[in-house]
Amino acid sequence: MTTRPDATPKPRPRTRTRDLAPVGVIPDASYPSLVIRGGVGGALMGLANIVPGVSGGTMLLAAGVYPRFVNAVAELTTLRFRPRSIVALATIALAAMLAIVLLAGPMRDLVVDHRWVMYSVFIGLTLGGAPLVWKLAQPVKPSVYIGAVCGFAIMLAMALIGPPDAGDPASRNYAMLVLAGLAGASAMILPGVSGAYLLLLLGQYVPILSAVDQMKTGLLGDSDAGTGRDLALVLDAMHVVIPVGVGVLVGIVGVSNLIKWLLTRYEKPTLGVLLGLLLGAVAGLWPFRAPAAPQPGDVIKGRVLTPETIAALDRADWPMQAFTPTPAQALIALACIAAGFSATLLLGRLGRDRSTEKTS
């Protein structure tokens, strides 16, 4: 009697996909890898929100977690609760908040006092994300180059135009505040775009910061002025905070789903634009600029300066002026750029997904 061969098909061998897949085809990473890359990427994103001119999306690209972040936000906003998406998003968000709370003061001081050194590091970190996006775009098609040129041109134009004066801090336009919140949230998702920079372009940077400071004073009081809590200040600040919050919510939900849709339907040109935005962001990070002491009559953030207001003006608000670096400064800047670039590449290898094809 002959034995019947086993009819059960043998399982197909697993094949590895690219370490970084487009948003529509993200491989399932191990949880330790999600925590490593999400934690570092979130911390860099938090730092980017502190430093003007640096994009949170760029830092997520540099850390190699950008596609996963966008996909996780898109999934949660469409009520799909995959454990890996929840872990990735929670890790990124928690690390970003911790970075902002713990490092805002030291990072601000470093940028104000050693701007050209820190911006050189930021340039390296930003450029280090380019190989990751380039790998995503393989095999490269002409649409990638066209998209890259368009993205680069957008960022270069923004850098050349520069931010206008922030305008009158007392002015309130609810539609503009919603738009400002939407723009700020979009900057967290779009690589190469700084949220603070967009707020300056819209003239809402000072009103929003003033409202946040007013709300903090109303909740905690002002020890210097000897005043306690004031609910009226909190309620007045809400006229700014609520419209901005609505814009942030719409921006995060809308832009993340839009980017996911574009990367799924038009992967190559979209990756090209993202690459161009990332490379073009360097134009706004030219390091060899230093704070220049303002003069009476200068207008900063909607105020005409007097000798008294100049004395009280924070050095971080001084206008920037380009300078010619010495040979030593140029070499140090190049070393900082190389260090930042190497750190990003090392990060990409340290947290690399050793994953297989996506499973449902």
FIDOTI-289254 format. One record per residue (C-alpha): residue in one letter; residue number from 1; x, y, z. Coordinates in nm, 4 decimals, always signed. Example, Ala and Ser with C-alpha at 12.3 -4.5 7.8 and 13.67 -1.06 7.14 Angstrom:
R   aa     i         xx         yy         zz
R    a     1    +1.2300    -0.4500    +0.7800
R    s     2    +1.3670    -0.1060    +0.7140
***
This chain:
R   aa     i         xx         yy         zz
R    m     1    +0.0000    +0.0000    +0.0000
R    t     2    +0.1365    +0.3352    -0.1046
R    t     3    +0.1328    +0.6258    +0.1314
R    r     4    -0.0349    +0.9376    +0.0152
R    p     5    +0.1977    +1.2322    -0.0018
R    d     6    +0.1237    +1.5134    +0.2353
R    a     7    -0.1126    +1.7490    +0.0589
R    t     8    -0.0533    +2.0309    +0.3002
R    p     9    +0.1377    +2.3010    +0.1143
R    k    10    +0.4660    +2.3967    +0.2679
R    p    11    +0.4807    +2.7485    +0.3984
R    r    12    +0.6462    +2.9921    +0.1645
R    p    13    +0.9763    +3.1232    +0.2922
R    r    14    +0.9588    +3.4712    +0.4323
R    t    15    +1.1184    +3.7377    +0.2239
R    r    16    +1.2485    +4.0565    +0.3629
R    t    17    +1.1283    +4.3840    +0.2279
R    r    18    +1.3058    +4.7146    +0.2386
R    d    19    +1.3895    +4.8363    +0.5842
R    l    20    +1.1964    +5.1523    +0.5128
R    a    21    +0.8804    +5.0959    +0.3139
R    p    22    +0.6398    +5.3528    +0.1775
R    v    23    +0.3493    +5.4471    +0.3983
R    g    24    +0.1143    +5.2164    +0.2140
R    v    25    +0.3391    +4.9091    +0.2667
R    i    26    +0.4981    +4.9455    +0.6113
R    p    27    +0.6556    +4.6273    +0.7481
R    d    28    +0.5714    +4.5167    +1.1009
R    a    29    +0.8715    +4.6052    +1.3162
R    s    30    +0.9550    +4.4475    +1.6494
R    y    31    +0.8386    +4.6386    +1.9545
R    p    32    +1.1935    +4.7128    +2.0796
R    s    33    +1.2741    +4.8611    +1.7376
R    l    34    +0.9590    +5.0747    +1.7513
R    v    35    +1.0526    +5.2055    +2.0943
R    i    36    +1.4149    +5.2817    +1.9967
R    r    37    +1.3394    +5.4626    +1.6745
R    g    38    +1.0197    +5.6210    +1.8009
R    g    39    +1.1882    +5.7473    +2.1169
R    v    40    +1.4848    +5.9026    +1.9395
R    g    41    +1.2705    +6.0357    +1.6559
R    g    42    +1.0209    +6.1845    +1.9009
R    a    43    +1.2985    +6.3493    +2.1020
R    l    44    +1.4426    +6.5021    +1.7851
R    m    45    +1.0932    +6.6142    +1.6851
R    g    46    +1.0493    +6.7832    +2.0233
R    l    47    +1.3809    +6.9625    +1.9835
R    a    48    +1.2777    +7.0716    +1.6347
R    n    49    +0.9657    +7.2357    +1.7764
R    i    50    +1.1898    +7.4335    +2.0114
R    v    51    +1.4356    +7.5531    +1.7479
R    p    52    +1.3057    +7.8003    +1.4862
R    g    53    +1.3718    +7.6932    +1.1293
R    v    54    +1.3939    +7.3198    +1.2057
R    s    55    +1.1096    +7.0893    +1.1028
R    g    56    +0.9718    +6.8136    +1.3219
R    g    57    +0.8845    +6.6144    +1.0117
R    t    58    +1.2437    +6.6439    +0.8948
R    m    59    +1.3677    +6.4966    +1.2215
R    l    60    +1.1235    +6.2056    +1.1920
R    l    61    +1.2516    +6.1465    +0.8395
R    a    62    +1.6074    +6.1566    +0.9673
R    a    63    +1.5219    +5.8989    +1.2341
R    g    64    +1.3527    +5.6746    +0.9785
R    v    65    +1.0125    +5.6738    +1.1538
R    y    66    +0.8298    +5.9256    +0.9351
R    p    67    +0.6284    +5.6736    +0.7271
R    r    68    +0.5281    +5.4829    +1.0390
R    f    69    +0.4260    +5.8040    +1.2194
R    v    70    +0.2050    +5.9220    +0.9334
R    n    71    +0.0528    +5.5779    +0.8933
R    a    72    -0.0169    +5.5483    +1.2686
R    v    73    -0.1926    +5.8869    +1.2837
R    a    74    -0.3962    +5.8026    +0.9744
R    e    75    -0.4985    +5.4663    +1.1183
R    l    76    -0.6030    +5.6025    +1.4561
R    t    77    -0.8054    +5.8856    +1.3014
R    t    78    -0.9945    +5.6277    +1.0934
R    l    79    -1.0584    +5.4174    +1.4087
R    r    80    -0.8118    +5.1405    +1.3237
R    f    81    -0.6348    +5.0486    +1.6466
R    r    82    -0.3353    +4.8309    +1.5611
R    p    83    -0.1076    +4.7709    +1.8629
R    r    84    +0.2100    +4.8624    +1.6729
R    s    85    +0.0611    +5.1899    +1.5527
R    i    86    -0.0479    +5.2795    +1.9050
R    v    87    +0.2953    +5.1962    +2.0475
R    a    88    +0.4759    +5.3938    +1.7751
R    l    89    +0.2575    +5.7015    +1.8101
R    a    90    +0.2615    +5.6939    +2.1912
R    t    91    +0.6403    +5.6582    +2.2004
R    i    92    +0.6955    +5.9442    +1.9567
R    a    93    +0.4489    +6.1740    +2.1351
R    l    94    +0.5837    +6.0985    +2.4844
R    a    95    +0.9466    +6.1457    +2.3787
R    a    96    +0.8612    +6.4739    +2.2039
R    m    97    +0.6833    +6.6118    +2.5122
R    l    98    +0.9658    +6.5075    +2.7432
R    a    99    +1.2237    +6.6682    +2.5128
R    i   100    +1.0290    +6.9938    +2.5072
R    v   101    +0.9820    +7.0051    +2.8851
R    l   102    +1.3332    +6.8939    +2.9849
R    l   103    +1.5492    +7.0432    +2.7098
R    a   104    +1.3707    +7.3617    +2.6065
R    g   105    +1.5778    +7.5835    +2.8356
R    p   106    +1.9247    +7.4363    +2.7668
R    m   107    +1.8606    +7.4056    +2.3927
R    r   108    +1.7335    +7.7621    +2.3716
R    d   109    +2.0473    +7.8882    +2.5478
R    l   110    +2.2735    +7.6855    +2.3185
R    v   111    +2.1010    +7.8170    +2.0063
R    v   112    +2.1082    +8.1776    +2.1276
R    d   113    +2.4691    +8.1702    +2.2503
R    h   114    +2.6215    +7.9255    +1.9987
R    r   115    +2.3906    +7.9545    +1.7007
R    w   116    +2.6370    +7.8736    +1.4239
R    v   117    +2.7602    +7.5587    +1.6001
R    m   118    +2.4112    +7.4269    +1.6750
R    y   119    +2.2764    +7.5089    +1.3296
R    s   120    +2.5708    +7.3243    +1.1766
R    v   121    +2.4678    +7.0182    +1.3761
R    f   122    +2.1065    +7.0640    +1.2616
R    i   123    +2.2207    +7.0805    +0.8990
R    g   124    +2.4009    +6.7499    +0.9413
R    l   125    +2.0996    +6.5894    +1.1097
R    t   126    +1.8750    +6.7134    +0.8299
R    l   127    +2.1009    +6.6023    +0.5441
R    g   128    +2.1433    +6.2648    +0.7118
R    g   129    +1.7780    +6.1928    +0.6393
R    a   130    +1.8271    +6.2278    +0.2628
R    p   131    +1.9713    +5.8751    +0.2100
R    l   132    +1.6721    +5.7303    +0.3946
R    v   133    +1.4235    +5.9066    +0.1663
R    w   134    +1.6367    +5.8224    -0.1379
R    k   135    +1.6192    +5.4571    -0.0395
R    l   136    +1.2430    +5.4803    -0.0145
R    a   137    +1.2268    +5.6204    -0.3674
R    q   138    +1.4093    +5.3270    -0.5299
R    p   139    +1.3848    +5.2515    -0.8168
R    v   140    +1.4099    +5.6197    -0.9029
R    k   141    +1.1913    +5.7496    -1.1843
R    p   142    +1.1828    +6.0932    -1.3511
R    s   143    +0.8850    +6.1931    -1.1351
R    v   144    +1.1120    +6.1698    -0.8274
R    y   145    +1.3511    +6.4287    -0.9722
R    i   146    +1.0647    +6.6562    -1.0781
R    g   147    +0.9089    +6.6375    -0.7318
R    a   148    +1.2460    +6.7001    -0.5654
R    v   149    +1.3041    +7.0135    -0.7723
R    c   150    +0.9564    +7.1433    -0.6820
R    g   151    +1.0036    +7.0746    -0.3110
R    f   152    +1.3507    +7.2307    -0.3089
R    a   153    +1.2212    +7.5408    -0.4903
R    i   154    +0.9446    +7.5878    -0.2339
R    m   155    +1.1869    +7.5784    +0.0594
R    l   156    +1.4406    +7.8005    -0.1168
R    a   157    +1.1709    +8.0599    -0.1895
R    m   158    +1.0609    +8.0581    +0.1744
R    a   159    +1.4202    +8.1058    +0.2898
R    l   160    +1.4818    +8.3939    +0.0457
R    i   161    +1.1560    +8.5744    +0.1221
R    g   162    +1.2097    +8.5493    +0.4957
R    p   163    +0.9496    +8.6049    +0.7652
R    p   164    +0.7733    +8.9406    +0.7821
R    d   165    +0.7157    +9.1274    +1.1035
R    a   166    +0.4752    +8.9414    +1.3260
R    g   167    +0.2286    +9.2286    +1.3365
R    d   168    +0.0172    +9.3590    +1.6192
R    p   169    +0.0011    +9.1069    +1.9041
R    a   170    -0.3376    +9.2378    +2.0084
R    s   171    -0.5074    +9.1634    +1.6769
R    r   172    -0.7360    +8.8625    +1.6671
R    n   173    -0.8703    +8.7017    +1.3543
R    y   174    -1.0325    +8.3685    +1.4344
R    a   175    -1.0085    +8.2389    +1.0785
R    m   176    -0.6400    +8.3270    +1.0696
R    l   177    -0.5851    +8.1635    +1.4094
R    v   178    -0.7447    +7.8407    +1.2861
R    l   179    -0.5244    +7.8605    +0.9758
R    a   180    -0.2201    +7.9181    +1.1975
R    g   181    -0.3012    +7.6080    +1.4030
R    l   182    -0.3497    +7.4057    +1.0858
R    a   183    -0.0169    +7.5305    +0.9493
R    g   184    +0.1650    +7.4523    +1.2736
R    a   185    +0.0261    +7.0983    +1.2829
R    s   186    +0.1071    +7.0475    +0.9167
R    a   187    +0.4664    +7.1477    +0.9842
R    m   188    +0.4945    +6.8618    +1.2340
R    i   189    +0.4074    +6.6226    +0.9521
R    l   190    +0.5579    +6.7874    +0.6445
R    p   191    +0.9397    +6.7517    +0.6387
R    g   192    +1.1372    +7.0680    +0.5815
R    v   193    +0.8694    +7.3062    +0.7074
R    s   194    +0.9162    +7.4832    +1.0407
R    g   195    +0.6004    +7.5479    +1.2396
R    a   196    +0.7363    +7.8646    +1.3998
R    y   197    +0.8441    +7.9884    +1.0554
R    l   198    +0.4915    +7.9421    +0.9152
R    l   199    +0.3412    +8.1203    +1.2144
R    l   200    +0.5723    +8.4143    +1.1465
R    l   201    +0.4669    +8.4169    +0.7808
R    l   202    +0.1015    +8.4291    +0.8892
R    g   203    +0.1697    +8.7024    +1.1461
R    q   204    +0.0366    +8.4880    +1.4322
R    y   205    +0.3606    +8.3930    +1.6096
R    v   206    +0.3423    +8.6655    +1.8748
R    p   207    -0.0369    +8.6493    +1.9372
R    i   208    -0.0193    +8.2737    +1.9977
R    l   209    +0.2851    +8.2905    +2.2261
R    s   210    +0.1302    +8.5825    +2.4125
R    a   211    -0.1932    +8.3889    +2.4653
R    v   212    -0.0061    +8.0842    +2.5961
R    d   213    +0.1938    +8.3000    +2.8371
R    q   214    -0.1246    +8.4791    +2.9459
R    m   215    -0.2996    +8.1494    +3.0123
R    k   216    -0.0018    +8.0264    +3.2171
R    t   217    -0.0065    +8.3490    +3.4211
R    g   218    -0.3803    +8.3164    +3.4785
R    l   219    -0.3475    +7.9571    +3.5994
R    l   220    -0.0324    +7.9907    +3.8106
R    g   221    -0.0184    +8.3606    +3.8956
R    d   222    +0.2788    +8.5931    +3.8583
R    s   223    +0.5196    +8.5822    +4.1532
R    d   224    +0.7228    +8.8773    +4.0214
R    a   225    +0.4167    +9.1010    +4.0091
R    g   226    +0.2762    +8.9555    +4.3300
R    t   227    -0.0513    +8.8513    +4.1659
R    g   228    -0.2395    +8.5252    +4.2090
R    r   229    -0.4525    +8.3204    +3.9785
R    d   230    -0.6867    +8.5094    +3.7488
R    l   231    -0.9621    +8.3175    +3.5712
R    a   232    -1.0432    +8.6190    +3.3544
R    l   233    -0.6974    +8.6002    +3.1955
R    v   234    -0.7489    +8.2304    +3.1197
R    l   235    -1.0883    +8.2899    +2.9599
R    d   236    -0.9498    +8.5760    +2.7521
R    a   237    -0.6580    +8.3599    +2.6310
R    m   238    -0.9045    +8.0908    +2.5219
R    h   239    -1.0170    +8.3215    +2.2403
R    v   240    -0.6799    +8.2416    +2.0839
R    v   241    -0.6043    +7.8959    +2.2222
R    i   242    -0.9332    +7.7331    +2.1134
R    p   243    -0.9223    +7.8410    +1.7447
R    v   244    -0.5572    +7.7389    +1.7238
R    g   245    -0.6384    +7.4032    +1.8866
R    v   246    -0.9125    +7.3417    +1.6302
R    g   247    -0.6655    +7.4140    +1.3519
R    v   248    -0.4066    +7.1800    +1.5048
R    l   249    -0.6577    +6.8959    +1.5265
R    v   250    -0.7752    +6.9449    +1.1673
R    g   251    -0.4171    +6.9743    +1.0478
R    i   252    -0.2941    +6.6551    +1.2115
R    v   253    -0.5923    +6.4498    +1.0934
R    g   254    -0.6160    +6.5979    +0.7455
R    v   255    -0.2493    +6.6239    +0.6505
R    s   256    -0.1535    +6.2812    +0.7825
R    n   257    -0.4315    +6.1142    +0.5837
R    l   258    -0.3462    +6.3228    +0.2772
R    i   259    +0.0221    +6.2259    +0.2942
R    k   260    -0.0683    +5.8598    +0.3371
R    w   261    -0.3033    +5.8786    +0.0362
R    l   262    -0.0412    +6.0540    -0.1770
R    l   263    +0.2299    +5.8039    -0.0845
R    t   264    -0.0060    +5.5198    -0.1668
R    r   265    -0.1350    +5.6571    -0.4999
R    y   266    +0.1532    +5.8770    -0.6158
R    e   267    +0.4513    +5.7333    -0.4304
R    k   268    +0.7389    +5.8471    -0.6532
R    p   269    +0.6521    +6.2168    -0.7052
R    t   270    +0.5464    +6.2513    -0.3388
R    l   271    +0.8756    +6.1047    -0.2158
R    g   272    +1.0527    +6.3387    -0.4570
R    v   273    +0.8772    +6.6405    -0.3067
R    l   274    +0.9616    +6.5202    +0.0450
R    l   275    +1.3259    +6.4806    -0.0553
R    g   276    +1.3281    +6.8307    -0.2023
R    l   277    +1.1703    +6.9771    +0.1112
R    l   278    +1.4314    +6.8041    +0.3251
R    l   279    +1.7257    +6.9264    +0.1172
R    g   280    +1.5769    +7.2742    +0.0786
R    a   281    +1.5348    +7.3072    +0.4554
R    v   282    +1.9117    +7.3547    +0.4771
R    a   283    +1.8705    +7.6932    +0.3063
R    g   284    +1.6918    +7.8237    +0.6155
R    l   285    +1.9605    +7.6842    +0.8466
R    w   286    +2.2583    +7.8830    +0.7191
R    p   287    +2.4683    +7.8840    +1.0358
R    f   288    +2.6869    +8.1910    +0.9947
R    r   289    +2.4438    +8.4450    +1.1341
R    a   290    +2.4609    +8.6084    +1.4738
R    p   291    +2.2271    +8.8293    +1.6807
R    a   292    +2.2794    +9.2001    +1.6098
R    a   293    +2.1977    +9.4531    +1.8805
R    p   294    +1.8773    +9.6389    +1.7846
R    q   295    +1.8659   +10.0169    +1.7630
R    p   296    +1.5961   +10.2620    +1.8779
R    g   297    +1.3313   +10.2908    +1.6091
R    d   298    +1.3672    +9.9298    +1.4914
R    v   299    +1.0414    +9.7357    +1.4698
R    i   300    +1.0470    +9.3868    +1.6218
R    k   301    +0.7314    +9.1791    +1.6618
R    g   302    +0.5055    +9.4745    +1.5937
R    r   303    +0.6714    +9.7074    +1.8455
R    v   304    +0.8796   +10.0188    +1.7772
R    l   305    +1.1792    +9.9873    +2.0050
R    t   306    +1.2891   +10.2531    +2.2509
R    p   307    +1.6016   +10.2506    +2.4693
R    e   308    +1.3875   +10.1174    +2.7548
R    t   309    +1.2294    +9.8346    +2.5534
R    i   310    +1.5676    +9.7427    +2.4020
R    a   311    +1.7107    +9.6936    +2.7516
R    a   312    +1.4241    +9.4556    +2.8337
R    l   313    +1.4328    +9.2723    +2.4989
R    d   314    +1.5379    +8.9082    +2.5120
R    r   315    +1.8586    +8.8406    +2.3169
R    a   316    +1.6772    +8.5582    +2.1401
R    d   317    +1.4577    +8.8247    +1.9732
R    w   318    +1.7475    +9.0260    +1.8347
R    p   319    +1.7598    +9.0425    +1.4527
R    m   320    +2.0048    +8.8101    +1.2789
R    q   321    +2.2963    +8.9378    +1.0747
R    a   322    +2.5195    +8.7309    +0.8468
R    f   323    +2.8933    +8.7239    +0.9119
R    t   324    +3.1971    +8.5816    +0.7349
R    p   325    +3.3356    +8.2838    +0.9287
R    t   326    +3.7010    +8.2475    +1.0098
R    p   327    +3.8843    +7.9408    +0.8730
R    a   328    +3.8624    +7.7814    +1.2191
R    q   329    +3.4862    +7.8430    +1.2376
R    a   330    +3.4381    +7.6977    +0.8895
R    l   331    +3.6287    +7.3812    +0.9850
R    i   332    +3.4355    +7.3436    +1.3106
R    a   333    +3.1084    +7.3904    +1.1217
R    l   334    +3.2046    +7.1198    +0.8724
R    a   335    +3.2964    +6.8874    +1.1586
R    c   336    +2.9591    +6.9536    +1.3263
R    i   337    +2.7761    +6.8882    +0.9992
R    a   338    +2.9657    +6.5623    +0.9569
R    a   339    +2.8875    +6.4643    +1.3163
R    g   340    +2.5166    +6.5324    +1.2706
R    f   341    +2.5111    +6.3467    +0.9382
R    s   342    +2.6911    +6.0473    +1.0893
R    a   343    +2.4589    +6.0442    +1.3906
R    t   344    +2.1545    +6.0237    +1.1638
R    l   345    +2.3033    +5.7406    +0.9589
R    l   346    +2.3991    +5.5566    +1.2775
R    l   347    +2.0477    +5.6036    +1.4089
R    g   348    +1.9074    +5.4533    +1.0907
R    r   349    +2.1217    +5.1426    +1.1415
R    l   350    +2.0722    +5.1195    +1.5179
R    g   351    +1.6959    +5.1063    +1.5002
R    r   352    +1.6644    +4.9376    +1.1610
R    d   353    +1.3584    +4.7221    +1.1170
R    r   354    +1.4519    +4.3552    +1.0843
R    s   355    +1.1085    +4.2831    +0.9526
R    t   356    +0.9179    +4.0817    +0.7028
R    e   357    +0.6387    +4.1568    +0.4655
R    k   358    +0.3466    +4.3344    +0.6203
R    t   359    +0.0860    +4.1130    +0.7745
R    s   360    -0.2690    +4.2115    +0.8392
***
